[in-house]
């Protein structure tokens, strides 16, 4: 497989986001789902509406999310809608909770563990996706980027537990850890196969680089400086590029995020996604600055 192109700008602004998207040279067809994290109330690191609004408008997108599998303010549709309102997303674009009316099963072809992945039923209403991810640490996955956003993020509440529990939702917090990471790759494969590789583009915003995810109501403050915006047609390449950028950063504050990624073996998801043929870890950076 040839190297994937990953476009990069250090300009974390609405203009930088638009430039990164336009560099991809793709016009997303039909009804566009913009998948992002709406952020657990109490946290403040999620991608801010004022940052993303021009890009969402450019693709005429609908912001989509699914309910969570853990207790909090987003584990029911009613509370999740309130959280989205508080965080300002409905003010900038139409929004949709994909699993508000149920879920559907996507087959996993030749996966590591899963035979099917449960996603929000409304996914069937969309023709293409912009996977708009906040790259940062994660308490279980080590880090969260495009691959986590496409697997756990698109999964219904039950589907999230299914992935975490390696096919047994009741084991969502006790399953073998590496097997859970492999199941995220399985889930990614199902979404890519369902939507079509050519109908998904990926943008990772590496800012507010906390060791904790936006699903955390009380995330640790970032210890390293912002890096920039990455864009690619390859979800494996873009996550690998973000991980490498953390390692290559001159900021000594990167040590906390590196420890979080390594202690959870976060790179394993990227390795497994490549093995499933979703993309390649070999990439070249195209600097847009």
C-alpha positions in Angstrom: 0.0 0.0 0.0 1.4 3.4 -0.9 1.8 6.2 1.7 -1.3 8.1 2.6 -1.4 11.9 2.5 -2.0 13.6 5.8 -2.5 17.4 5.5 -1.4 19.6 8.4 -1.7 23.1 9.6 -0.7 24.6 12.9 -3.5 27.2 12.4 -6.2 26.0 14.8 -9.0 28.4 13.6 -12.1 28.2 11.5 -10.0 29.2 8.6 -7.5 26.5 9.3 -10.2 23.9 9.5 -11.6 24.9 6.1 -8.2 24.9 4.5 -7.5 21.4 5.9 -10.8 20.1 4.5 -10.4 21.8 1.1 -6.9 20.3 0.8 -8.5 16.8 0.7 -10.0 17.7 -2.7 -13.2 15.8 -1.9 -16.9 17.0 -2.0 -18.8 14.8 0.3 -22.0 13.5 -1.5 -25.6 13.6 -0.4 -26.6 14.1 3.2 -23.5 14.6 5.3 -23.1 13.4 8.9 -20.5 15.4 10.9 -19.5 13.0 13.7 -18.0 14.7 16.8 -18.1 14.4 20.5 -20.7 16.8 22.1 -18.7 16.6 25.3 -19.7 15.5 28.8 -21.1 18.5 30.7 -18.4 19.7 33.2 -15.7 19.2 30.6 -14.6 22.0 28.3 -12.1 20.5 25.9 -14.5 19.4 23.2 -14.4 21.1 19.8 -16.1 24.4 20.3 -19.0 25.4 18.0 -17.4 28.7 17.0 -14.4 26.8 15.8 -16.2 24.2 13.7 -19.3 26.2 12.5 -17.9 27.4 9.1 -16.7 23.9 8.2 -20.0 22.3 9.2 -21.8 24.9 7.1 -19.4 24.3 4.2 -20.4 20.6 3.9 -24.0 21.4 4.8 -23.6 18.8 7.5 -25.8 17.5 10.4 -23.9 17.1 13.6 -24.5 13.5 14.8 -23.8 11.7 18.1 -24.9 8.6 20.0 -25.8 8.2 23.7 -23.2 7.0 26.2 -22.9 3.6 27.9 -21.9 5.1 31.3 -23.8 7.2 33.8 -23.7 10.8 33.1 -25.5 13.6 31.4 -25.5 12.0 27.9 -26.8 8.4 28.7 -30.4 9.3 27.8 -31.6 11.1 24.8 -33.5 13.7 26.8 -30.4 14.6 28.9 -28.1 14.4 25.8 -30.2 16.9 24.0 -29.9 19.3 27.0 -26.2 18.8 27.0 -25.9 19.6 23.3 -28.0 22.7 23.8 -25.8 23.9 26.7 -22.7 23.3 24.6 -24.1 25.3 21.7 -24.2 22.8 18.9 -27.9 23.1 17.8 -27.2 26.9 17.4 -24.8 26.2 14.5 -26.3 23.2 12.6 -29.0 20.6 12.6 -28.2 17.8 15.2 -29.2 14.2 15.3 -28.9 11.5 18.0 -28.3 8.5 15.8 -29.6 6.0 18.4 -32.5 8.0 19.7 -35.0 5.7 17.9 -32.9 2.5 18.1 -29.9 0.8 16.6 -29.0 -1.4 13.6 -26.4 -4.1 13.3 -23.5 -3.8 10.8 -21.7 -7.0 9.8 -18.0 -7.1 10.7 -16.1 -8.9 7.9 -13.1 -11.0 9.1 -12.8 -9.1 12.4 -10.7 -10.0 15.4 -13.6 -10.7 17.7 -16.9 -9.1 16.7 -19.3 -10.5 14.1 -21.5 -7.4 14.1 -21.3 -3.8 15.4 -24.4 -2.0 16.7 -24.7 1.6 15.5 -27.4 4.3 15.8 -30.2 3.5 13.4 -30.3 7.0 11.9 -26.9 6.3 10.3 -28.9 4.9 7.4 -30.2 8.4 6.6 -26.7 9.7 5.6 -24.7 9.3 2.4 -21.3 10.4 3.7 -19.5 11.4 6.9 -17.0 13.9 8.1 -15.3 12.3 11.1 -14.4 15.4 13.0 -12.4 14.3 16.0 -10.7 16.0 18.9 -7.4 14.2 19.4 -6.5 13.8 23.0 -5.8 11.1 25.7 -8.4 8.6 26.9 -8.7 6.7 30.1 -9.2 3.3 28.4 -8.2 3.7 24.8 -4.9 5.6 25.6 -5.9 8.2 23.1 -9.0 9.2 21.1 -8.9 10.2 17.5 -10.5 9.2 14.2 -10.6 5.5 15.0 -12.2 5.9 18.4 -14.7 8.5 17.1 -15.7 6.1 14.3 -16.0 3.0 16.5 -17.2 3.9 20.0 -18.6 7.2 18.7 -20.9 5.9 16.1 -22.0 2.9 18.2 -25.3 3.0 20.0 -25.2 3.0 23.8 -25.6 -0.8 23.7 -23.1 -1.0 20.8 -20.5 0.9 23.0 -20.9 -1.8 25.7 -20.7 -4.5 23.1 -17.3 -3.1 21.9 -16.0 -2.5 25.4 -17.1 -6.0 26.5 -15.7 -7.8 23.5 -19.1 -8.9 22.4 -20.5 -9.3 26.0 -22.0 -6.0 27.0 -22.2 -7.0 30.7 -18.4 -7.1 30.7 -17.9 -3.6 29.4 -15.5 -2.6 32.2 -13.9 -6.0 32.9 -13.0 -7.5 29.4 -9.5 -8.1 28.3 -8.0 -4.8 27.4 -6.2 -5.5 24.2 -9.2 -7.4 23.0 -11.3 -4.3 23.6 -8.8 -2.3 21.5 -9.1 -4.9 18.7 -12.9 -4.6 18.9 -12.6 -0.9 18.2 -10.8 -1.8 15.0 -13.5 -4.3 14.2 -16.2 -1.6 14.7 -14.2 0.7 12.4 -14.1 -1.9 9.7 -17.9 -2.2 9.8 -18.5 1.5 9.5 -16.1 1.9 6.6 -17.6 -1.0 4.8 -21.1 0.3 5.3 -20.5 3.9 4.3 -17.8 3.2 1.7 -14.2 4.3 2.0 -14.8 7.0 -0.6 -17.6 8.6 1.5 -15.7 9.3 4.7 -13.1 12.0 5.4 -11.2 12.5 8.6 -10.1 15.6 10.4 -8.3 15.5 13.8 -7.9 18.7 15.8 -4.9 18.2 18.2 -5.7 21.0 20.8 -6.4 21.0 24.5 -4.3 17.8 24.7 -5.6 16.5 28.0 -4.8 12.9 29.0 -8.6 12.6 29.5 -11.3 12.2 26.9 -14.2 14.7 26.3 -16.4 12.0 27.8 -14.8 12.9 31.2 -16.8 15.5 33.2 -13.7 16.5 35.1 -10.8 16.2 32.6 -7.2 16.8 33.7 -5.8 20.1 32.4 -3.6 19.7 29.3 0.2 19.6 30.1 1.4 20.2 26.6 0.7 22.9 24.0 -1.6 22.6 21.1 -0.2 21.0 17.9 -2.6 21.7 15.0 -5.1 20.2 12.6 -4.6 17.0 10.6 -6.8 15.9 7.6 -6.7 12.7 5.6 -8.8 10.2 3.6 -7.2 7.5 5.7 -8.2 7.0 9.4 -5.2 4.9 10.2 -2.7 7.3 8.8 -4.3 10.3 10.5 -4.2 8.7 14.0 -0.7 7.5 13.5 0.4 11.0 12.4 -1.1 12.5 15.5 0.6 10.0 17.8 3.9 10.7 16.1 3.4 14.4 16.4 3.0 14.1 20.2 6.2 12.1 20.4 8.1 14.6 18.2 6.8 17.6 20.0 9.6 19.7 21.7 7.2 20.4 24.6 8.3 18.5 27.7 4.7 18.5 28.8 4.1 15.7 26.3 5.3 13.2 28.9 1.9 12.9 30.5 0.1 12.1 27.3 2.7 9.7 26.2 2.4 7.9 29.5 -1.3 7.7 29.0 -1.0 6.3 25.5 1.6 3.8 26.3 0.1 2.6 29.6 -3.1 1.7 27.7 -1.3 0.3 24.6 -3.3 2.8 22.6 -1.3 2.2 19.4 -2.7 -1.3 19.3 -6.0 0.0 17.8 -4.1 1.6 15.0 -2.0 -1.5 14.3 -5.2 -3.7 14.2 -7.1 -1.2 12.0 -4.2 -1.5 9.5 -4.3 -5.3 9.6 -8.0 -5.2 8.8 -7.3 -3.2 5.7 -8.9 0.1 6.8 -5.8 2.1 6.0 -2.0 2.3 6.3 0.3 3.6 9.0 2.7 4.8 6.3 2.0 8.4 5.5 3.5 11.6 4.3 2.8 15.0 5.9 1.7 17.8 3.5 2.2 21.1 5.3 -0.4 23.7 4.5 1.3 26.6 6.4 
